[in-house]
Amino acid sequence: MERLLSGNAPLCGMAGLELIVRPLDYRSAARFWGIDDPALAMKVNAILGGTPAYRWEFVGGDTPDGPDDFDSWVVRTVLNRAGPLLRESRYLLEDELGVNSTRTHHAILSAIADGNTARGGVGHYRTVLEDAGLVVPEHDAFRDNRTTFRIAEPLLTFYHAVMRPIWTDLEHSRDATELWRRNQHRFTGQVLGPHFERTCRYWTRHMAGPDLFGDYPNRVCAGTVNDPAAKTNHEVDVVVFGLTDDNQRPILAIGEVKWGETMGMGHLNRLRHIRGLLAAQGKLGAETAKLACYGGAGFTAELTAESKRNDDVVLVGLADLYS
């Protein structure tokens, strides 16, 4: 179908409409699933993303009945050995790549899900996964030669981080409740946390608007900042760049993301230190860049008071992401 209108095809130049159908974004997915609680919506989205078919065709309209039902919902739908979601990730890879033997590609996806996201850690077979849209490269904000990779489909991430390591147990278990309890740390650390970071970057780029950081964000990504005095590097979850009329990209803000940890002054002071490093390196806009804390578990009273006193401190909670 993709070749019908391209190159020397007979229908080349005859298209009257190009309609690209993408998965629902996280806000639209929450509305589609009928989930009002932001934390619950984020957890469901971290597993199933924005594929509409999963709600009806795969789980028969079964949605979590509130935050306390999330664990039970995962067991009775995603980890149900009689349900279609359990093996959907395997079928996804076979359908997209058109191959029967996908062992190598599964190994690459597992490596990415385990946190080995650098170019050298995922092998040269990743190009096939990139071409299929299953793996997406992400460029470092401050290092042009540093690229990491992420799995584009949330269900594939969940499968490789949580399900694949215990696959035999899942196939033979009538009730996966205990399996899920023992492996929830994998979900939180390898699936939910990174998904929340990407969602915060998406919100900053496409939904935050110009008022929050003083200008329209033109590029939002993660970055690595060198700290020569401490002989270390600092990972920055969110780096916000603007765009001037002469095509320069000043730093509008840098931010840190935490899902299950209440953010406090320690997180803010870390960002202040990194901002100082960027200013010392001569990065455009660094001296006036705002400091953003994205907290899935909220903020301490001290940090909240600090944000009210200083305009350069921005706090973004779950409610902000969904409002």
Secondary structure, 3 states (H helix, E strand, C coil): CCCCCCCCCCCCCCCCCCCCCCCCCHHHHHHHHCCCCHHHHHHHHHHHCCCCHHHHHHCCCCCCCCHHHHHHHHHHHHCCCCCCHHHHHHHHHHHHHCCCCCHHHHHHHHHHHCCCCEHHHHCCCHHHHHHCCCEEEEECCCCCCCEEEEECCHHHHHHHHHHHHHHHHHHHCCCCHHHHHHHHHHHHHHHHHHHHHHHHHHHHHHCCCCCCCCCCCCEEEEEEEEECCCCEEEEEEEEEECCCCCCCCCEEEEEEEECCCCECHHHHHHHHHHHHHHHHCCCCCHHHCEEEEEECCCECHHHHHHHHHCCCEEEEEHHHHCC
